[in-house]
Amino acid sequence: MKAVFLVTCITICLSRSFTSTFCVECDNVRLTPLPEFDNLHVNQNLMWNNQDLLILECVSKCFFDRRCHSVQIDRNTGGCTGHATALSTPDKIYPPATARQGSRVYLLPRAAHFIGSACTSDGDCHVATSVCNDGVCTCQIGLWFSPSQQACVTECSTLGPGLVRYAGHAIWGHDLEEIPSMEDSDCQQLCSNNTCFSVDYEPSTKRCFLASVTFLSVDPGSRGVHGNWVYYQRNCAS
């Protein structure tokens, strides 16, 4: 009965005909569409990437997996991706989301106040050791978000493709490679495609520095606040 009820609620939510008089319980499974992500593909904090699920099957798969907080559906191909975090706006995705016609993102109710959700203060972020960082709930600088543990952790065994941005911070003296005259998004993508743990970027000179260390793994004298720099750290894959 729970599965049948879920499918009924999802059908109503997807059709955007939900009303508060339908049933109070539907609030527990109500989906929130993010129209800002329409026709964009997000490759962050992926839990699965199936190409053969119906829309209801895709959303149900996410709902019954407590680690899943958002789902992305490609209405043209039937593609389905489940994500271990919430999403806020496309300009908070690093590297940037790519164009994909027919794609749409939905948040589950449990995505509220979780990693990746929009925020205005640290109190909006309910995961332990998380903060409101540039309008998004993220782990404190130097920590990793673990999709499998649903927590901010000090160690990450496998790196994911996404990055977390921390403006006004940098690491010095631990560079693997320096690339001059590179756009910010290209620098992010280079780290995402590489084996680096983090990247420092200087917008004024467009210099990109790849590193195999993180903000907390270096001595305090090698890290700090620097308003002219941006620090990015990789996501954990699991």
C-alpha positions as CSV (number, residue, x, y, z in Angstrom):
1,M,0.0,0.0,0.0
2,K,2.9,2.4,0.7
3,A,4.2,2.0,-2.8
4,V,0.8,2.5,-4.3
5,F,0.2,5.6,-2.2
6,L,3.6,6.9,-3.2
7,V,3.0,6.4,-6.9
8,T,-0.4,8.3,-6.6
9,C,1.2,11.2,-4.8
10,I,4.1,11.4,-7.3
11,T,1.8,11.3,-10.2
12,I,-0.1,14.3,-8.8
13,C,3.1,16.2,-8.0
14,L,4.6,15.6,-11.4
15,S,1.4,16.8,-13.0
16,R,1.6,20.0,-10.8
17,S,-2.1,19.4,-9.8
18,F,-1.2,18.9,-6.1
19,T,-3.6,20.6,-3.6
20,S,-3.3,20.7,0.1
21,T,-6.8,19.1,0.3
22,F,-5.7,15.9,-1.4
23,C,-4.2,14.4,1.7
24,V,-1.9,15.6,4.4
25,E,0.4,12.6,4.0
26,C,1.3,13.6,0.5
27,D,3.4,16.4,2.0
28,N,5.8,13.7,3.0
29,V,6.5,12.6,-0.6
30,R,5.8,15.9,-2.3
31,L,8.4,16.7,-5.0
32,T,9.8,20.2,-5.5
33,P,10.7,20.9,-9.2
34,L,13.7,23.2,-9.8
35,P,12.8,25.0,-13.1
36,E,16.2,26.7,-13.1
37,F,17.7,23.4,-13.9
38,D,15.4,22.6,-16.9
39,N,17.4,21.5,-19.9
40,L,20.6,21.2,-17.9
41,H,22.5,18.1,-16.8
42,V,24.1,17.9,-13.4
43,N,27.0,15.4,-12.7
44,Q,27.4,15.9,-9.0
45,N,27.0,13.5,-6.1
46,L,25.6,10.8,-8.4
47,M,24.3,7.6,-6.8
48,W,23.1,6.0,-10.0
49,N,22.7,6.8,-13.7
50,N,20.1,4.5,-15.2
51,Q,18.8,4.9,-18.8
52,D,15.8,2.6,-18.6
53,L,13.5,3.7,-15.9
54,L,10.1,5.3,-16.2
55,I,9.6,8.6,-14.4
56,L,7.6,7.0,-11.6
57,E,10.2,4.2,-11.2
58,C,13.0,6.8,-11.1
59,V,11.4,8.9,-8.4
60,S,10.3,5.8,-6.4
61,K,13.9,4.5,-6.5
62,C,15.1,7.7,-5.0
63,F,12.4,7.9,-2.4
64,F,13.0,4.4,-1.1
65,D,16.8,5.0,-0.9
66,R,17.3,7.2,2.2
67,R,20.6,8.4,0.8
68,C,18.9,10.0,-2.2
69,H,17.8,13.6,-1.9
70,S,17.2,14.7,-5.5
71,V,16.5,13.2,-8.8
72,Q,17.1,14.2,-12.4
73,I,14.9,13.0,-15.2
74,D,15.5,13.2,-18.9
75,R,12.1,13.2,-20.5
76,N,13.5,12.6,-24.0
77,T,15.6,9.6,-23.3
78,G,14.2,8.2,-20.1
79,G,17.5,8.8,-18.3
80,C,17.3,8.9,-14.5
81,T,20.0,10.0,-12.1
82,G,19.7,10.0,-8.3
83,H,21.8,12.4,-6.3
84,A,23.0,12.2,-2.7
85,T,22.5,15.9,-2.0
86,A,20.1,18.7,-2.6
87,L,20.6,21.2,-5.4
88,S,20.0,25.0,-5.2
89,T,20.8,26.9,-8.4
90,P,22.8,26.2,-11.5
91,D,25.3,28.9,-10.7
92,K,26.3,27.0,-7.6
93,I,27.4,23.9,-9.6
94,Y,31.1,23.3,-10.1
95,P,32.1,22.5,-12.8
96,P,29.0,24.0,-14.4
97,A,26.0,21.9,-15.5
98,T,26.0,21.1,-19.2
99,A,23.1,21.6,-21.7
100,R,20.7,18.7,-22.1
101,Q,17.2,19.2,-23.6
102,G,14.4,17.6,-21.7
103,S,16.2,17.3,-18.4
104,R,14.4,18.3,-15.2
105,V,15.4,18.2,-11.5
106,Y,13.2,17.5,-8.5
107,L,13.9,17.7,-4.7
108,L,12.6,15.2,-2.2
109,P,11.3,16.6,1.1
110,R,14.3,15.3,3.0
111,A,16.5,17.5,0.9
112,A,15.5,20.6,3.0
113,H,18.4,21.9,5.1
114,F,20.7,19.2,3.7
115,I,24.0,19.5,1.9
116,G,23.5,21.3,-1.4
117,S,20.3,23.2,-0.3
118,A,19.9,26.9,-0.4
119,C,20.6,28.8,2.8
120,T,21.0,32.3,4.3
121,S,22.8,31.3,7.6
122,D,24.6,28.4,9.2
123,G,21.4,27.6,11.1
124,D,19.7,26.6,7.9
125,C,22.1,23.7,7.4
126,H,21.3,20.7,9.7
127,V,24.1,18.3,8.8
128,A,26.8,18.2,11.6
129,T,29.8,20.5,10.8
130,S,28.1,22.0,7.8
131,V,27.9,25.7,7.1
132,C,26.1,28.2,4.8
133,N,28.8,28.8,2.2
134,D,28.0,31.3,-0.5
135,G,24.2,30.6,-0.1
136,V,24.6,26.8,-0.2
137,C,24.9,24.3,2.7
138,T,28.3,22.6,2.4
139,C,30.7,20.9,4.7
140,Q,33.2,23.2,6.5
141,I,36.2,24.0,4.4
142,G,38.6,21.0,4.3
143,L,36.0,18.4,5.1
144,W,34.4,16.0,2.6
145,F,30.8,15.1,2.1
146,S,30.4,11.3,2.1
147,P,27.2,10.2,0.2
148,S,27.4,6.7,1.8
149,Q,27.7,8.1,5.3
150,Q,25.5,11.1,4.7
151,A,27.9,13.2,6.7
152,C,30.9,15.5,6.6
153,V,34.0,13.4,7.1
154,T,37.8,14.0,7.4
155,E,38.8,11.3,4.8
156,C,37.6,10.4,1.3
157,S,38.7,7.1,-0.3
158,T,37.3,7.8,-3.8
159,L,36.9,11.2,-5.5
160,G,33.8,12.3,-7.4
161,P,33.6,14.6,-10.4
162,G,32.1,17.7,-8.6
163,L,33.8,20.5,-6.7
164,V,32.8,22.6,-3.7
165,R,33.7,26.3,-3.9
166,Y,35.1,28.3,-1.0
167,A,35.7,32.0,-2.0
168,G,38.4,33.9,-0.3
169,H,40.6,31.0,0.7
170,A,43.8,29.4,-0.7
171,I,46.6,26.9,-0.1
172,W,50.3,27.9,-0.7
173,G,53.3,25.8,-1.5
174,H,51.7,22.5,-2.4
175,D,51.0,22.8,-6.1
176,L,51.2,19.9,-8.5
177,E,50.9,22.1,-11.5
178,E,50.4,25.8,-12.4
179,I,48.4,26.7,-15.5
180,P,48.5,30.3,-16.6
181,S,45.7,32.2,-18.3
182,M,42.8,29.7,-17.9
183,E,39.2,30.5,-17.4
184,D,37.7,29.6,-14.0
185,S,35.3,26.9,-15.4
186,D,38.1,25.3,-17.4
187,C,40.3,25.2,-14.3
188,Q,37.5,23.5,-12.4
189,Q,37.0,20.9,-15.2
190,L,40.7,20.2,-15.4
191,C,40.8,19.3,-11.7
192,S,37.6,17.3,-12.0
193,N,39.1,15.3,-14.8
194,N,42.5,14.9,-13.0
195,T,43.7,13.3,-9.8
196,C,43.9,16.5,-7.9
197,F,42.2,16.9,-4.5
198,S,41.8,20.6,-4.7
199,V,42.5,23.7,-6.9
200,D,43.3,27.3,-6.2
201,Y,42.2,29.9,-8.7
202,E,43.2,33.6,-8.9
203,P,40.5,35.4,-11.0
204,S,42.6,38.6,-11.5
205,T,45.4,36.7,-13.3
206,K,43.4,33.6,-14.4
207,R,46.0,31.4,-12.8
208,C,45.0,27.8,-12.0
209,F,46.9,25.7,-9.4
210,L,46.2,22.0,-9.0
211,A,47.1,20.3,-5.7
212,S,46.9,16.8,-4.1
213,V,46.2,18.2,-0.6
214,T,43.2,19.8,1.1
215,F,42.8,22.8,3.3
216,L,43.0,20.8,6.5
217,S,45.7,18.4,5.4
218,V,48.4,21.1,5.2
219,D,50.0,23.0,8.1
220,P,48.2,26.2,9.2
221,G,51.0,28.3,7.8
222,S,50.3,27.0,4.3
223,R,46.6,27.9,4.2
224,G,44.5,30.9,5.0
225,V,42.0,33.6,4.0
226,H,42.8,35.5,0.9
227,G,40.1,37.7,-0.6
228,N,41.6,37.5,-4.2
229,W,41.6,33.7,-4.4
230,V,39.1,30.9,-4.7
231,Y,39.6,27.4,-3.3
232,Y,37.8,24.4,-4.7
233,Q,37.8,20.9,-3.2
234,R,36.7,17.7,-4.8
235,N,33.6,15.8,-3.7
236,C,33.7,12.2,-2.4
237,A,32.3,9.6,-4.8
238,S,31.0,7.4,-1.9
